[in-house]
Amino acid sequence: MARPHLMFFDARLIFFIILFIFHIRSWTFAVLVFAIAGFTGASYFNYSVENLIRLARSKLVGAFRPAVSYTRLRPMADYGSDALSSGSSARPEK
Protein backbone atom coordinates (compact mmCIF):
# COMPACT_ATOMS: atom_id res chain seq x y z
CA MET A 1 0.00 0.00 0.00
CA ALA A 2 1.41 3.37 -0.96
CA ARG A 3 1.84 5.99 1.72
CA PRO A 4 0.14 9.32 1.10
CA HIS A 5 2.55 12.23 0.64
CA LEU A 6 2.11 15.96 0.96
CA MET A 7 4.91 17.42 -1.17
CA PHE A 8 7.80 15.23 0.03
CA PHE A 9 6.55 14.69 3.61
CA ASP A 10 4.20 12.04 4.90
CA ALA A 11 0.61 13.31 4.71
CA ARG A 12 -0.04 12.24 8.31
CA LEU A 13 2.04 15.22 9.39
CA ILE A 14 -0.85 17.52 8.52
CA PHE A 15 -2.03 17.49 12.16
CA PHE A 16 1.35 18.74 13.38
CA ILE A 17 1.60 21.30 10.58
CA ILE A 18 -1.86 22.70 11.37
CA LEU A 19 -1.02 22.74 15.08
CA PHE A 20 2.13 24.75 14.36
CA ILE A 21 0.37 27.15 11.98
CA PHE A 22 -2.45 27.94 14.41
CA HIS A 23 -0.26 28.02 17.54
CA ILE A 24 3.19 29.30 16.60
CA ARG A 25 5.40 28.62 19.59
CA SER A 26 8.82 27.10 20.03
CA TRP A 27 7.43 23.91 21.56
CA THR A 28 5.02 23.33 18.67
CA PHE A 29 7.92 23.81 16.27
CA ALA A 30 9.91 21.24 18.27
CA VAL A 31 6.96 18.82 18.14
CA LEU A 32 6.73 19.37 14.37
CA VAL A 33 10.45 18.74 13.89
CA PHE A 34 10.33 15.55 16.01
CA ALA A 35 7.26 14.36 14.10
CA ILE A 36 9.00 15.01 10.78
CA ALA A 37 12.08 13.15 12.01
CA GLY A 38 9.96 10.27 13.30
CA PHE A 39 7.96 9.86 10.11
CA THR A 40 11.08 10.22 7.96
CA GLY A 41 12.90 7.60 10.02
CA ALA A 42 9.92 5.28 9.85
CA SER A 43 9.71 5.57 6.07
CA TYR A 44 13.48 5.08 5.77
CA PHE A 45 13.24 1.79 7.66
CA ASN A 46 10.07 0.92 5.71
CA TYR A 47 7.72 1.00 8.71
CA SER A 48 4.18 2.30 8.66
CA VAL A 49 2.58 4.15 11.56
CA GLU A 50 0.45 1.09 12.36
CA ASN A 51 3.57 -1.08 12.58
CA LEU A 52 5.28 1.44 14.88
CA ILE A 53 2.26 1.48 17.21
CA ARG A 54 2.23 -2.31 17.23
CA LEU A 55 5.98 -2.37 17.94
CA ALA A 56 5.63 0.08 20.84
CA ARG A 57 2.74 -1.93 22.27
CA SER A 58 4.70 -5.20 22.09
CA LYS A 59 7.71 -3.58 23.79
CA LEU A 60 5.46 -2.18 26.50
CA VAL A 61 3.63 -5.47 27.18
CA GLY A 62 6.71 -7.69 27.05
CA ALA A 63 7.11 -11.37 26.24
CA PHE A 64 4.15 -12.61 28.33
CA ARG A 65 1.31 -13.05 25.86
CA PRO A 66 -1.11 -15.71 27.18
CA ALA A 67 -3.36 -17.57 24.79
CA VAL A 68 -6.24 -17.37 27.27
CA SER A 69 -7.87 -14.36 28.80
CA TYR A 70 -6.84 -12.92 32.15
CA THR A 71 -9.99 -14.19 33.86
CA ARG A 72 -9.13 -17.77 32.95
CA LEU A 73 -5.69 -17.41 34.58
CA ARG A 74 -7.16 -16.52 37.97
CA PRO A 75 -7.52 -19.42 40.44
CA MET A 76 -11.01 -20.71 41.06
CA ALA A 77 -12.32 -19.93 44.55
CA ASP A 78 -15.28 -21.38 46.40
CA TYR A 79 -16.83 -18.91 48.80
CA GLY A 80 -19.44 -21.32 50.08
CA SER A 81 -22.40 -19.59 48.50
CA ASP A 82 -23.79 -22.88 47.14
CA ALA A 83 -23.81 -24.46 50.59
CA LEU A 84 -25.70 -21.53 52.07
CA SER A 85 -28.41 -21.45 49.44
CA SER A 86 -29.16 -25.20 49.39
CA GLY A 87 -30.39 -25.23 52.97
CA SER A 88 -28.03 -27.95 54.21
CA SER A 89 -25.97 -27.31 57.30
CA ALA A 90 -22.92 -28.86 58.91
CA ARG A 91 -24.97 -30.12 61.93
CA PRO A 92 -26.82 -33.36 61.51
CA GLU A 93 -30.55 -33.25 61.95
CA LYS A 94 -32.20 -35.01 64.95
C-alpha positions as CSV (number, residue, x, y, z in Angstrom):
1,M,0.0,0.0,0.0
2,A,1.4,3.4,-1.0
3,R,1.8,6.0,1.7
4,P,0.1,9.3,1.1
5,H,2.5,12.2,0.6
6,L,2.1,16.0,1.0
7,M,4.9,17.4,-1.2
8,F,7.8,15.2,0.0
9,F,6.5,14.7,3.6
10,D,4.2,12.0,4.9
11,A,0.6,13.3,4.7
12,R,0.0,12.2,8.3
13,L,2.0,15.2,9.4
14,I,-0.8,17.5,8.5
15,F,-2.0,17.5,12.2
16,F,1.4,18.7,13.4
17,I,1.6,21.3,10.6
18,I,-1.9,22.7,11.4
19,L,-1.0,22.7,15.1
20,F,2.1,24.8,14.4
21,I,0.4,27.1,12.0
22,F,-2.4,27.9,14.4
23,H,-0.3,28.0,17.5
24,I,3.2,29.3,16.6
25,R,5.4,28.6,19.6
26,S,8.8,27.1,20.0
27,W,7.4,23.9,21.6
28,T,5.0,23.3,18.7
29,F,7.9,23.8,16.3
30,A,9.9,21.2,18.3
31,V,7.0,18.8,18.1
32,L,6.7,19.4,14.4
33,V,10.5,18.7,13.9
34,F,10.3,15.6,16.0
35,A,7.3,14.4,14.1
36,I,9.0,15.0,10.8
37,A,12.1,13.2,12.0
38,G,10.0,10.3,13.3
39,F,8.0,9.9,10.1
40,T,11.1,10.2,8.0
41,G,12.9,7.6,10.0
42,A,9.9,5.3,9.9
43,S,9.7,5.6,6.1
44,Y,13.5,5.1,5.8
45,F,13.2,1.8,7.7
46,N,10.1,0.9,5.7
47,Y,7.7,1.0,8.7
48,S,4.2,2.3,8.7
49,V,2.6,4.1,11.6
50,E,0.5,1.1,12.4
51,N,3.6,-1.1,12.6
52,L,5.3,1.4,14.9
53,I,2.3,1.5,17.2
54,R,2.2,-2.3,17.2
55,L,6.0,-2.4,17.9
56,A,5.6,0.1,20.8
57,R,2.7,-1.9,22.3
58,S,4.7,-5.2,22.1
59,K,7.7,-3.6,23.8
60,L,5.5,-2.2,26.5
61,V,3.6,-5.5,27.2
62,G,6.7,-7.7,27.0
63,A,7.1,-11.4,26.2
64,F,4.1,-12.6,28.3
65,R,1.3,-13.1,25.9
66,P,-1.1,-15.7,27.2
67,A,-3.4,-17.6,24.8
68,V,-6.2,-17.4,27.3
69,S,-7.9,-14.4,28.8
70,Y,-6.8,-12.9,32.1
71,T,-10.0,-14.2,33.9
72,R,-9.1,-17.8,32.9
73,L,-5.7,-17.4,34.6
74,R,-7.2,-16.5,38.0
75,P,-7.5,-19.4,40.4
76,M,-11.0,-20.7,41.1
77,A,-12.3,-19.9,44.6
78,D,-15.3,-21.4,46.4
79,Y,-16.8,-18.9,48.8
80,G,-19.4,-21.3,50.1
81,S,-22.4,-19.6,48.5
82,D,-23.8,-22.9,47.1
83,A,-23.8,-24.5,50.6
84,L,-25.7,-21.5,52.1
85,S,-28.4,-21.5,49.4
86,S,-29.2,-25.2,49.4
87,G,-30.4,-25.2,53.0
88,S,-28.0,-28.0,54.2
89,S,-26.0,-27.3,57.3
90,A,-22.9,-28.9,58.9
91,R,-25.0,-30.1,61.9
92,P,-26.8,-33.4,61.5
93,E,-30.6,-33.3,62.0
94,K,-32.2,-35.0,64.9
